[in-house]
Amino acid sequence: MENNKLLVIDGFNLLSRGYFATAYNKTAEQLSRNSHGLYTNALRVFLQKLFNLINQHQTTHLAIAWDVKREETDRRKKYEFYKASRNELPEPLIQQYETLTDILNQLGVAQLTVPPYEADDVIGSLAYKWSNETDHQCLIYSNDKDLLQLLNRQTSQVIAQKRVETVYTYKHFQEEYGIEPYQWIEVKALLGDASDNIPGVPGVGAKSALPLIQDYQSVDQLYKSLLELDSKYNRYKKKLLEGEESAKISKELVTINCAIDYFDDFDLMTLSYHLQHTQIRHLMDALELNIRLH
């Protein structure tokens, strides 16, 4: 148990990033396939990154969190507008998701899909349980900054930006934002998120959302203090007043559920994973994928 380290991967975040990076300006016919006709452009990126992460960070436990279908999530059932502007997934990406989940099963990698929850909630619940039940580190691999709310002294997020990957820690967050990670939901409640169709407070942008929470700690506290709001925020008073309901709905939507009951009796040791080079090589050869295992 000495050096255990959990790696939790946001499955669709990595797979879709790999897909769109290698499919840019290409038709489906131009994407790489193997001799069995299976698309492989995103598969290669995902699997290479997976093995690189395990080697680089010396992880001992591994889980891939997958989303359920958009229409089946608890947030979408309650708020129809949530993620309504997202496009349908391309067929070659869906095919590679199906191939990948099969390969990961064969490799014995734990994959978690827990309806009606999103991958963020699965990641949150798992990281929270790991932090509570062990003294070890947890690494979340995703470019989704909503997950910053999960950071603590044991949990960090591996974020890729401009070809450089940073292990972004609790300390990094505090230094950059001057608030606690759990207060990130308060900032996001004001800011919203156009990619997920989360409205936030119209007219309150990045320059004001963070300072407001630094000064007032939370959305609730901000609205309680609205009549005595610091004069430097006067230009936002009317916008905040008009956007109160929107801020509260947005906060609900951006708050990750870290207490999915599925994990109440979940055995974390079932996530133990060590690379089996011979088995991996055999599967990669069958897929005609050239993957480095170090």
Backbone bond lengths (Angstrom), bond angles and torsions (degrees), N, CA, C in turn:
res aa  C-N    CA-C-N  psi(-1)  N-CA   C-N-CA  omega(-1)  CA-C   N-CA-C  phi
1 M - - - 1.473 - - 1.545 111.88 -
2 E 1.340 118.13 -5.00 1.462 120.51 -169.56 1.525 115.15 -57.28
3 N 1.351 116.41 -53.21 1.462 118.75 -172.61 1.516 113.06 -114.14
4 N 1.310 117.19 35.67 1.459 119.68 -179.85 1.523 110.99 -63.09
5 K 1.320 115.14 143.00 1.459 120.55 176.76 1.525 107.91 -148.79
6 L 1.334 115.46 127.40 1.465 121.25 -178.84 1.521 110.40 -95.96
7 L 1.336 115.53 133.33 1.459 122.19 172.00 1.528 107.99 -112.78
8 V 1.331 116.39 120.44 1.469 121.13 176.59 1.528 107.99 -113.70
9 I 1.317 116.57 122.04 1.468 120.52 -177.03 1.521 109.83 -106.74
10 D 1.317 114.92 131.13 1.464 122.99 173.06 1.535 105.92 -76.82
11 G 1.340 115.38 97.59 1.466 121.19 -167.24 1.517 115.59 -55.62
12 F 1.332 116.34 -55.25 1.470 119.10 -176.99 1.521 111.74 -69.35
13 N 1.317 117.14 -29.24 1.465 120.08 177.88 1.527 109.94 -60.64
14 L 1.334 116.71 -47.59 1.465 120.57 -179.90 1.530 111.43 -72.13
15 L 1.333 117.26 -45.18 1.471 120.09 -176.51 1.526 111.39 -64.21
16 S 1.329 117.75 -44.69 1.466 119.82 -177.27 1.523 111.19 -71.76
17 R 1.343 117.79 -35.24 1.456 119.49 175.67 1.522 110.84 -63.10
18 G 1.332 115.98 -42.23 1.466 120.72 177.39 1.518 111.18 -63.77
19 Y 1.323 115.12 -37.95 1.471 119.54 -179.04 1.533 110.78 -67.25
20 F 1.326 117.10 -54.19 1.468 119.69 -174.10 1.531 112.39 -69.32
21 A 1.324 117.15 -29.03 1.473 119.74 177.39 1.524 111.15 -66.81
22 T 1.331 116.51 -34.24 1.477 119.83 -176.78 1.527 112.72 -99.51
23 A 1.341 116.83 -5.73 1.473 120.15 179.99 1.524 111.86 -105.63
24 Y 1.321 116.38 1.79 1.463 120.89 -174.80 1.530 110.87 -57.87
25 N 1.341 115.20 127.83 1.473 122.18 179.04 1.523 114.29 63.20
26 K 1.334 117.42 19.37 1.470 120.42 179.91 1.523 110.21 -116.67
27 T 1.311 115.83 147.65 1.471 120.13 171.83 1.526 107.12 -84.18
28 A 1.329 117.14 167.09 1.474 121.01 178.76 1.527 110.92 -56.88
29 E 1.353 116.11 -35.51 1.473 120.35 -178.70 1.534 112.18 -66.26
30 Q 1.332 116.03 -24.42 1.473 119.81 -176.66 1.526 113.27 -89.09
31 L 1.328 116.39 -5.96 1.472 119.15 -179.48 1.524 110.71 -75.79
32 S 1.330 116.06 150.76 1.470 119.15 -178.85 1.525 110.75 -69.23
33 R 1.348 112.81 139.11 1.471 120.42 175.94 1.519 108.38 -136.01
34 N 1.314 115.58 160.53 1.469 117.64 173.48 1.534 109.50 -93.77
35 S 1.327 116.64 -177.43 1.473 119.84 -174.10 1.532 112.78 -69.58
36 H 1.355 116.26 -12.11 1.477 119.61 176.30 1.525 111.11 -90.44
37 G 1.335 116.27 1.50 1.468 120.53 178.58 1.518 114.23 85.35
38 L 1.340 116.82 7.77 1.469 119.60 179.83 1.532 109.95 -83.74
39 Y 1.316 116.07 133.44 1.470 120.09 174.76 1.525 108.99 -65.45
40 T 1.329 116.01 142.37 1.475 118.94 -175.60 1.530 114.28 -133.87
41 N 1.329 119.06 -1.09 1.473 119.65 -173.63 1.538 113.03 -59.99
42 A 1.339 116.86 -44.64 1.480 120.13 -179.19 1.529 111.26 -81.09
43 L 1.324 116.35 -31.79 1.470 120.86 178.97 1.521 110.62 -58.44
44 R 1.333 115.29 -46.42 1.460 120.09 -177.08 1.538 110.44 -61.37
45 V 1.349 115.84 -44.52 1.471 120.18 -179.79 1.530 110.50 -62.62
46 F 1.339 116.30 -46.95 1.467 121.22 -176.84 1.529 110.64 -61.37
47 L 1.331 116.06 -51.10 1.466 119.45 -174.11 1.526 111.83 -68.62
48 Q 1.335 116.54 -39.06 1.464 118.89 177.27 1.528 110.42 -62.21
49 K 1.318 116.54 -43.60 1.469 120.81 179.32 1.531 110.99 -64.47
50 L 1.325 117.10 -41.52 1.461 121.59 179.33 1.529 110.87 -57.37
51 F 1.337 116.42 -50.90 1.464 119.66 -177.53 1.534 111.06 -68.96
52 N 1.322 116.71 -35.51 1.476 120.32 176.57 1.530 111.19 -61.19
53 L 1.340 115.94 -44.69 1.465 120.50 -178.11 1.525 111.77 -63.56
54 I 1.333 115.98 -43.23 1.472 120.18 179.86 1.528 109.96 -61.21
55 N 1.351 116.21 -44.81 1.469 120.68 179.87 1.516 112.38 -67.67
56 Q 1.321 115.27 -48.27 1.463 120.83 -174.24 1.530 112.32 -63.59
57 H 1.337 116.11 -42.15 1.473 119.93 -174.28 1.525 113.22 -101.28
58 Q 1.350 115.72 1.91 1.469 120.49 177.38 1.527 111.56 51.88
59 T 1.322 115.28 49.26 1.467 119.31 -178.77 1.526 110.80 -79.19
60 T 1.315 115.60 150.75 1.469 121.41 -178.96 1.526 112.07 -113.14
61 H 1.336 116.45 -18.75 1.462 121.90 -177.74 1.524 108.39 -130.54
62 L 1.331 115.83 145.94 1.460 119.42 -170.82 1.525 110.99 -146.54
63 A 1.333 115.75 138.22 1.474 120.67 172.75 1.519 108.90 -146.14
64 I 1.326 115.86 141.11 1.463 121.94 173.55 1.528 106.96 -108.58
65 A 1.330 116.83 123.00 1.471 120.90 179.15 1.524 109.11 -99.09
66 W 1.327 116.43 127.41 1.465 121.74 179.57 1.524 110.35 -113.74
67 D 1.314 115.44 148.93 1.468 121.38 174.50 1.520 110.74 -78.74
68 V 1.330 115.57 152.95 1.462 120.02 166.14 1.534 106.70 -85.03
69 K 1.336 117.39 172.06 1.468 119.58 178.03 1.520 109.67 -59.53
70 R 1.331 114.88 143.87 1.467 121.51 -173.40 1.532 112.40 -52.05
71 E 1.331 116.26 -43.90 1.482 120.54 -175.90 1.526 111.91 -69.06
72 E 1.332 116.18 -16.24 1.470 119.51 -174.84 1.533 113.12 -96.12
73 T 1.343 117.20 -0.42 1.467 118.74 -177.45 1.531 110.67 -77.64
74 D 1.323 115.49 152.00 1.466 119.69 179.78 1.530 111.29 -62.76
75 R 1.345 117.16 -35.54 1.467 119.18 179.81 1.536 111.30 -66.69
76 R 1.323 116.36 -41.84 1.468 120.09 -178.10 1.536 110.93 -68.74
77 K 1.324 116.39 -35.10 1.475 119.63 178.82 1.515 111.10 -64.15
78 K 1.336 116.46 -32.40 1.463 120.75 -178.83 1.533 111.73 -86.17
79 Y 1.343 116.24 -39.64 1.470 121.00 -177.83 1.530 109.64 -126.08
80 E 1.323 114.83 104.01 1.470 120.15 -173.93 1.529 113.44 -61.70
81 F 1.339 116.47 -28.06 1.466 119.95 -176.91 1.535 112.55 -73.73
82 Y 1.345 117.21 -17.08 1.464 121.30 -174.65 1.530 110.84 -62.25
83 K 1.321 116.66 123.48 1.476 124.19 -179.87 1.526 113.00 57.74
84 A 1.341 116.99 20.58 1.472 120.35 -176.44 1.522 112.41 -68.56
85 S 1.331 117.10 -21.42 1.467 119.56 -176.59 1.531 112.97 -88.75
86 R 1.324 116.75 -0.77 1.468 120.07 -179.60 1.529 110.80 -71.02
87 N 1.325 116.25 141.80 1.466 120.89 177.40 1.527 110.77 -79.14
88 E 1.333 115.16 160.76 1.471 119.77 173.93 1.531 108.60 -68.63
89 L 1.325 115.86 152.18 1.465 119.74 -179.75 1.527 110.62 -75.93
90 P 1.339 118.06 141.34 1.466 119.85 177.33 1.530 111.67 -65.91
91 E 1.305 115.91 147.01 1.471 121.82 -177.63 1.539 113.09 -55.74
92 P 1.369 118.80 -43.69 1.472 118.32 179.59 1.531 112.87 -62.03
93 L 1.325 117.12 -28.47 1.467 120.72 178.19 1.530 109.85 -73.49
94 I 1.321 116.95 -42.18 1.472 121.16 178.19 1.528 110.05 -61.19
95 Q 1.349 115.13 -43.69 1.473 119.17 179.75 1.533 110.73 -60.71
96 Q 1.336 116.30 -41.11 1.465 118.89 -178.51 1.523 112.14 -71.47
97 Y 1.323 116.64 -30.84 1.471 120.00 173.59 1.531 109.32 -61.27
98 E 1.339 116.16 -44.73 1.472 120.14 -178.79 1.530 111.42 -65.54
99 T 1.331 115.99 -42.07 1.473 120.06 177.40 1.529 110.23 -63.12
100 L 1.321 115.96 -44.24 1.460 121.46 -176.50 1.517 112.34 -63.65
101 T 1.328 117.09 -44.93 1.477 119.00 -178.61 1.534 110.16 -62.75
102 D 1.332 116.00 -33.60 1.465 120.62 177.25 1.537 110.63 -67.64
103 I 1.337 116.60 -44.75 1.476 120.77 179.34 1.526 110.47 -62.02
104 L 1.345 115.79 -45.58 1.466 119.68 -178.60 1.528 111.21 -62.90
105 N 1.341 116.27 -35.82 1.474 120.09 174.54 1.516 110.63 -60.57
106 Q 1.331 115.55 -45.50 1.464 120.25 -179.80 1.531 111.81 -64.12
107 L 1.334 115.59 -31.49 1.469 120.26 178.86 1.528 112.88 -82.22
108 G 1.338 116.35 -5.96 1.465 120.03 179.37 1.519 114.07 76.63
109 V 1.339 116.29 22.83 1.469 120.73 179.26 1.530 109.38 -84.41
110 A 1.320 117.26 130.78 1.467 121.00 179.73 1.525 109.98 -68.29
111 Q 1.343 116.47 126.87 1.464 122.18 176.08 1.524 107.45 -121.48
112 L 1.317 115.44 131.76 1.459 119.82 -174.18 1.518 111.48 -120.97
113 T 1.315 116.05 119.78 1.462 123.39 171.92 1.524 105.28 -128.64
114 V 1.324 116.68 121.30 1.468 119.92 -174.37 1.529 109.80 -128.13
115 P 1.361 118.35 88.69 1.473 120.01 178.93 1.526 110.48 -61.25
116 P 1.336 119.37 145.99 1.465 128.82 0.25 1.530 112.60 -95.41
117 Y 1.344 116.41 28.83 1.464 119.75 -172.26 1.521 111.79 -92.88
118 E 1.337 114.78 155.07 1.455 120.51 177.58 1.527 110.16 -86.68
119 A 1.329 115.66 166.54 1.470 120.72 -179.83 1.528 111.15 -56.27
120 D 1.342 117.41 -37.71 1.477 120.79 178.89 1.527 111.42 -56.19
121 D 1.325 116.20 -41.12 1.464 120.87 -178.77 1.533 110.98 -69.42
122 V 1.323 115.69 -38.36 1.469 121.30 176.89 1.536 109.40 -63.34
123 I 1.338 115.57 -46.14 1.472 121.02 179.21 1.529 109.87 -62.35
124 G 1.341 116.49 -44.71 1.462 121.26 -179.58 1.515 112.21 -61.60
125 S 1.318 116.44 -46.77 1.472 120.84 -178.45 1.524 111.07 -64.89
126 L 1.328 115.81 -39.66 1.467 120.86 -179.06 1.534 110.88 -69.71
127 A 1.328 116.75 -45.60 1.472 120.55 179.78 1.530 110.49 -63.70
128 Y 1.331 115.93 -39.52 1.465 121.46 -179.90 1.530 110.39 -64.15
129 K 1.321 115.93 -44.41 1.470 120.49 179.44 1.532 110.50 -64.52
130 W 1.329 115.90 -43.66 1.473 120.84 179.58 1.536 110.45 -60.55
131 S 1.332 116.42 -43.78 1.475 121.16 179.70 1.524 111.99 -65.30
132 N 1.333 115.78 -35.00 1.465 120.20 -177.55 1.521 113.01 -79.03
133 E 1.335 115.36 -32.14 1.472 118.88 -171.28 1.528 114.24 -104.27
134 T 1.352 116.98 -9.78 1.466 119.57 177.15 1.531 108.80 -134.62
135 D 1.325 115.25 169.38 1.471 120.31 176.06 1.525 110.10 -103.32
136 H 1.338 116.70 14.35 1.456 120.47 -169.69 1.524 113.24 -99.56
137 Q 1.321 113.76 169.85 1.463 120.95 -176.96 1.530 111.70 -80.69
138 C 1.322 114.39 148.90 1.464 121.87 173.84 1.532 107.18 -127.14
139 L 1.327 116.27 131.37 1.461 121.94 175.87 1.517 108.99 -113.20
140 I 1.323 116.10 127.31 1.471 121.33 175.33 1.519 106.67 -102.72
141 Y 1.331 116.75 127.19 1.471 119.10 177.58 1.524 109.23 -105.33
142 S 1.340 115.32 109.22 1.461 121.37 179.10 1.522 109.03 -170.53
143 N 1.317 115.81 152.23 1.467 120.41 173.61 1.526 111.62 -95.84
144 D 1.321 117.00 4.30 1.458 122.09 -177.96 1.529 109.17 -80.85
145 K 1.337 115.47 111.71 1.469 118.96 -175.50 1.525 113.14 -75.97
146 D 1.331 118.66 -8.25 1.471 119.94 171.39 1.532 109.89 -57.58
147 L 1.335 115.79 -30.69 1.465 121.05 -175.40 1.527 113.11 -71.85
148 L 1.323 117.29 -9.55 1.470 119.90 177.46 1.526 111.82 -59.06
149 Q 1.332 116.98 -24.90 1.466 120.18 178.76 1.525 112.09 -63.78
150 L 1.342 117.39 -15.36 1.465 121.61 -176.78 1.527 113.31 -89.89
151 L 1.317 117.21 -8.23 1.464 119.64 -175.18 1.528 111.72 -64.95
152 N 1.326 114.48 140.58 1.471 121.27 171.10 1.524 107.35 -151.31
153 R 1.316 117.94 -169.35 1.469 119.51 -174.47 1.530 112.36 -65.83
154 Q 1.321 117.40 -18.81 1.467 120.60 178.29 1.522 112.89 -104.17
155 T 1.312 117.03 -21.63 1.465 121.08 -172.76 1.522 111.44 -108.71
156 S 1.341 115.87 124.92 1.461 122.70 177.00 1.522 108.78 -125.34
157 Q 1.318 116.09 164.90 1.467 120.83 -179.95 1.525 109.60 -122.29
158 V 1.340 115.96 130.27 1.462 120.64 176.19 1.526 107.06 -88.85
159 I 1.330 115.89 114.21 1.466 121.44 -176.18 1.523 108.86 -117.12
160 A 1.348 115.82 128.86 1.468 120.71 178.32 1.520 109.43 -96.85
161 Q 1.320 116.17 126.83 1.469 121.49 176.29 1.513 108.97 -141.00
162 K 1.324 115.42 125.57 1.478 121.14 177.86 1.525 111.75 49.53
163 R 1.317 115.59 51.11 1.477 122.78 175.71 1.536 114.22 68.22
164 V 1.327 117.01 3.64 1.471 120.36 177.18 1.520 108.68 -114.13
165 E 1.328 116.17 132.94 1.472 119.66 177.73 1.521 110.39 -103.27
166 T 1.322 115.07 131.06 1.461 120.98 179.74 1.523 109.43 -114.46
167 V 1.329 116.47 133.69 1.468 119.68 169.18 1.527 105.06 -85.55
168 Y 1.327 114.56 101.56 1.468 121.59 -172.51 1.528 108.20 -90.82
169 T 1.328 115.54 116.02 1.464 120.93 -171.40 1.533 112.19 -101.72
170 Y 1.320 113.90 173.04 1.465 122.63 173.89 1.533 110.17 -54.09
171 K 1.340 116.00 -43.21 1.470 121.44 -179.62 1.532 110.97 -64.92
172 H 1.336 116.49 -43.16 1.474 120.38 176.66 1.528 110.34 -56.14
173 F 1.330 115.42 -45.19 1.459 120.52 -177.65 1.528 110.94 -61.53
174 Q 1.322 115.85 -49.32 1.468 120.18 -179.46 1.533 111.43 -58.59
175 E 1.329 115.71 -42.79 1.471 120.23 -178.83 1.528 111.50 -67.31
176 E 1.334 116.53 -37.76 1.466 119.41 -176.91 1.524 112.73 -77.88
177 Y 1.332 117.34 -38.36 1.467 120.06 -171.58 1.525 115.29 -110.36
178 G 1.325 118.10 -17.39 1.459 120.06 178.27 1.517 114.47 67.63
179 I 1.328 116.79 22.03 1.470 122.60 175.93 1.525 107.51 -137.16
180 E 1.327 117.27 176.30 1.465 121.52 175.19 1.526 109.07 -86.68
181 P 1.347 118.70 151.18 1.462 120.22 -179.79 1.534 114.17 -54.08
182 Y 1.344 117.65 -36.85 1.477 118.56 -179.31 1.526 111.61 -65.26
183 Q 1.343 117.38 -18.33 1.470 120.29 178.35 1.537 112.09 -82.40
184 W 1.323 116.07 -5.49 1.469 119.91 177.79 1.533 110.50 -59.62
185 I 1.338 116.83 -33.20 1.474 119.75 178.96 1.533 110.92 -65.04
186 E 1.324 116.29 -29.68 1.469 120.27 179.06 1.538 109.75 -69.33
187 V 1.330 115.41 -43.05 1.473 120.71 177.76 1.525 109.66 -63.21
188 K 1.344 116.20 -46.25 1.469 120.90 -178.20 1.534 111.78 -66.36
189 A 1.328 117.03 -29.09 1.469 120.79 177.49 1.519 110.68 -63.78
190 L 1.323 116.44 -35.69 1.469 120.92 178.24 1.530 111.06 -80.29
191 L 1.332 115.35 -39.82 1.468 120.84 -175.94 1.518 113.50 -74.96
192 G 1.351 115.25 -37.60 1.461 118.74 -172.48 1.518 110.49 73.88
193 D 1.331 115.14 -173.98 1.467 120.29 -179.99 1.522 107.89 -154.40
194 A 1.337 115.13 104.74 1.472 120.19 -175.93 1.521 111.56 -59.93
195 S 1.345 118.08 -35.99 1.470 120.24 -176.47 1.530 112.02 -66.47
196 D 1.330 117.17 -25.33 1.472 121.09 177.96 1.530 112.39 -105.53
197 N 1.339 115.82 4.86 1.472 120.68 -178.83 1.527 112.52 64.38
198 I 1.326 116.71 32.14 1.466 121.31 177.55 1.527 107.03 -94.29
199 P 1.341 117.42 120.11 1.468 119.88 -168.07 1.525 116.14 -71.06
200 G 1.348 118.86 -35.05 1.460 119.71 -172.94 1.523 109.97 62.31
201 V 1.328 117.36 -152.60 1.468 121.56 176.25 1.528 107.57 -108.24
202 P 1.332 117.52 109.20 1.465 119.53 -179.73 1.527 111.38 -53.76
203 G 1.330 115.60 130.59 1.463 120.45 178.96 1.510 114.24 94.92
204 V 1.356 116.74 -11.76 1.467 120.11 175.74 1.525 107.23 -103.20
205 G 1.325 115.99 110.65 1.462 120.55 -174.84 1.518 113.14 -108.47
206 A 1.324 115.44 -167.11 1.466 122.29 -174.83 1.530 112.74 -59.93
207 K 1.328 117.09 -32.34 1.467 119.75 -177.05 1.523 112.49 -70.99
208 S 1.328 116.89 -24.45 1.468 119.20 -176.84 1.528 113.87 -110.67
209 A 1.329 118.77 -27.88 1.474 120.70 -175.21 1.531 111.88 -60.57
210 L 1.325 116.90 -48.90 1.463 119.66 -178.56 1.533 112.33 -65.81
211 P 1.351 119.07 -49.14 1.475 118.68 177.56 1.531 113.35 -57.31
212 L 1.327 117.51 -37.36 1.471 120.62 178.84 1.530 110.94 -60.58
213 I 1.337 115.96 -42.85 1.472 119.14 -179.17 1.533 110.53 -75.56
214 Q 1.323 117.59 -34.42 1.467 119.43 174.78 1.535 110.14 -58.77
215 D 1.331 116.03 -38.36 1.472 120.51 -177.66 1.524 113.34 -83.79
216 Y 1.335 117.37 -35.62 1.474 119.94 -172.74 1.532 114.27 -114.11
217 Q 1.315 117.60 -0.58 1.473 124.23 170.90 1.527 116.37 74.91
218 S 1.342 117.52 -40.92 1.472 119.50 -177.13 1.526 109.84 -154.53
219 V 1.335 115.39 164.58 1.468 121.27 178.05 1.532 109.83 -62.07
220 D 1.336 116.16 -43.56 1.470 120.05 -179.55 1.528 111.09 -59.99
221 Q 1.328 115.33 -46.09 1.462 120.77 -178.90 1.532 110.98 -65.63
222 L 1.327 115.30 -37.42 1.465 120.61 179.01 1.529 110.49 -61.19
223 Y 1.339 115.87 -45.07 1.470 119.08 -178.66 1.529 112.22 -71.41
224 K 1.331 116.59 -29.73 1.471 119.07 175.42 1.535 110.96 -68.54
225 S 1.343 115.34 -27.43 1.469 120.10 -176.65 1.530 112.96 -98.87
226 L 1.330 116.57 9.02 1.469 119.99 -171.37 1.536 113.42 -59.34
227 L 1.340 116.94 -36.84 1.468 119.92 -178.66 1.533 111.90 -69.63
228 E 1.349 115.72 -29.56 1.476 119.28 178.63 1.519 111.26 -106.94
229 L 1.324 117.09 28.09 1.469 121.44 -176.93 1.527 111.04 -58.38
230 D 1.321 115.75 137.24 1.467 121.10 177.50 1.534 109.26 -51.43
231 S 1.317 115.72 136.36 1.472 120.73 -174.13 1.532 113.15 -59.79
232 K 1.342 116.44 -23.45 1.474 118.42 179.38 1.536 111.94 -66.88
233 Y 1.361 115.33 -14.55 1.470 119.59 178.50 1.538 112.25 -104.61
234 N 1.325 117.51 11.60 1.470 120.97 -175.78 1.530 113.50 -52.01
235 R 1.323 116.10 -39.59 1.472 119.20 -177.08 1.534 112.70 -66.18
236 Y 1.359 116.85 -15.04 1.472 120.17 -179.49 1.530 113.23 -100.09
237 K 1.336 115.89 -7.09 1.470 120.07 -172.64 1.530 111.94 -57.40
238 K 1.324 115.90 -50.87 1.470 121.02 -178.14 1.537 110.40 -63.24
239 K 1.335 115.77 -41.77 1.469 120.09 -179.59 1.524 110.74 -63.74
240 L 1.324 115.35 -41.70 1.469 119.67 178.96 1.524 111.04 -64.89
241 L 1.322 115.73 -41.27 1.463 121.09 179.38 1.524 111.01 -61.05
242 E 1.318 115.59 -47.52 1.474 121.01 -179.00 1.534 111.72 -69.40
243 G 1.346 116.82 -26.52 1.470 119.86 -174.43 1.511 115.07 -101.40
244 E 1.344 117.12 15.97 1.474 119.39 -175.03 1.528 112.63 -59.80
245 E 1.329 116.17 -49.59 1.471 120.13 -178.97 1.535 110.08 -61.27
246 S 1.324 114.88 -42.68 1.465 121.15 179.74 1.527 111.72 -61.92
247 A 1.340 116.36 -39.90 1.474 120.80 178.78 1.522 110.84 -63.17
248 K 1.337 116.17 -40.56 1.471 119.64 -176.89 1.534 111.81 -71.70
249 I 1.333 116.32 -37.98 1.470 119.74 175.78 1.530 109.75 -66.90
250 S 1.330 115.97 -41.80 1.469 120.72 -179.91 1.524 110.99 -62.58
251 K 1.339 116.22 -39.20 1.471 119.31 178.36 1.530 110.74 -63.07
252 E 1.324 115.60 -41.25 1.461 119.77 178.02 1.534 110.70 -60.83
253 L 1.337 116.35 -41.73 1.462 120.59 -177.13 1.530 113.14 -70.87
254 V 1.331 117.22 -32.91 1.476 118.88 -176.81 1.530 113.02 -89.15
255 T 1.319 117.23 -9.58 1.465 119.81 -178.94 1.530 110.22 -77.86
256 I 1.320 115.28 119.23 1.469 120.52 179.43 1.527 109.51 -77.70
257 N 1.318 115.59 135.05 1.460 122.07 178.65 1.535 108.48 -81.32
258 C 1.320 116.08 113.44 1.470 120.29 -178.48 1.525 112.15 -103.13
259 A 1.324 116.18 16.63 1.471 119.00 -176.13 1.532 111.40 -137.25
260 I 1.329 116.66 43.38 1.476 119.33 176.06 1.533 108.00 -63.36
261 D 1.331 116.54 128.18 1.471 118.72 -173.87 1.531 113.06 -65.52
262 Y 1.326 117.52 -19.37 1.471 121.70 175.99 1.532 110.55 -52.57
263 F 1.336 116.92 -32.21 1.465 120.74 -175.10 1.525 113.62 -90.99
264 D 1.336 117.36 0.02 1.471 119.71 -178.90 1.531 111.65 -54.55
265 D 1.335 116.02 -47.21 1.472 120.35 -177.43 1.524 112.19 -109.50
266 F 1.312 116.34 18.20 1.468 121.18 -176.93 1.529 110.54 -71.06
267 D 1.329 116.66 132.89 1.464 121.31 179.84 1.533 109.37 -91.58
268 L 1.321 116.45 108.22 1.470 121.43 -177.26 1.525 112.80 -60.92
269 M 1.334 116.32 -25.69 1.464 119.06 -177.31 1.533 112.36 -70.93
270 T 1.339 116.79 -15.15 1.477 119.18 176.12 1.533 110.60 -70.07
271 L 1.339 117.22 -10.45 1.465 121.24 179.72 1.531 112.42 -89.37
272 S 1.335 116.47 -0.07 1.463 120.39 179.60 1.525 109.83 -57.79
273 Y 1.352 116.67 130.43 1.470 118.92 -176.58 1.524 111.81 -149.65
274 H 1.323 115.77 129.06 1.465 121.91 175.51 1.518 108.70 -128.72
275 L 1.308 116.03 138.96 1.462 120.96 -177.06 1.532 111.29 -62.97
276 Q 1.333 115.09 129.32 1.462 121.26 174.18 1.526 106.91 -105.43
277 H 1.314 116.51 94.07 1.463 121.11 -169.87 1.532 113.98 -57.27
278 T 1.334 116.52 -42.25 1.466 119.64 -177.33 1.522 110.87 -64.48
279 Q 1.333 116.12 -45.36 1.469 120.59 179.83 1.536 110.78 -63.54
280 I 1.328 115.78 -43.67 1.470 119.83 -179.31 1.522 110.13 -62.72
281 R 1.328 116.19 -46.43 1.467 120.50 -179.03 1.528 110.72 -59.22
282 H 1.314 116.28 -42.20 1.468 121.62 179.65 1.543 110.39 -60.90
283 L 1.329 116.58 -45.72 1.474 120.74 -179.64 1.523 112.02 -68.18
284 M 1.332 116.26 -39.05 1.474 119.95 -179.96 1.533 110.32 -66.73
285 D 1.332 115.99 -37.53 1.473 119.59 177.82 1.521 110.47 -64.53
286 A 1.341 116.05 -40.77 1.468 120.05 179.70 1.535 111.11 -63.06
287 L 1.327 115.87 -32.84 1.476 120.53 178.74 1.528 112.64 -86.47
288 E 1.359 114.55 -7.91 1.476 121.11 -177.29 1.540 111.07 63.85
289 L 1.325 114.21 40.26 1.463 119.86 178.27 1.518 109.68 -107.43
290 N 1.310 115.62 131.69 1.459 120.90 178.23 1.531 108.16 -94.45
291 I 1.332 115.27 100.70 1.468 121.40 -175.71 1.524 109.23 -119.88
292 R 1.324 116.89 134.29 1.470 121.10 176.61 1.544 108.76 -87.34
293 L 1.319 115.79 133.19 1.473 119.62 179.06 1.528 111.92 -110.91
294 H 1.322 119.19 3.01 1.465 126.22 177.91 1.525 111.17 71.68
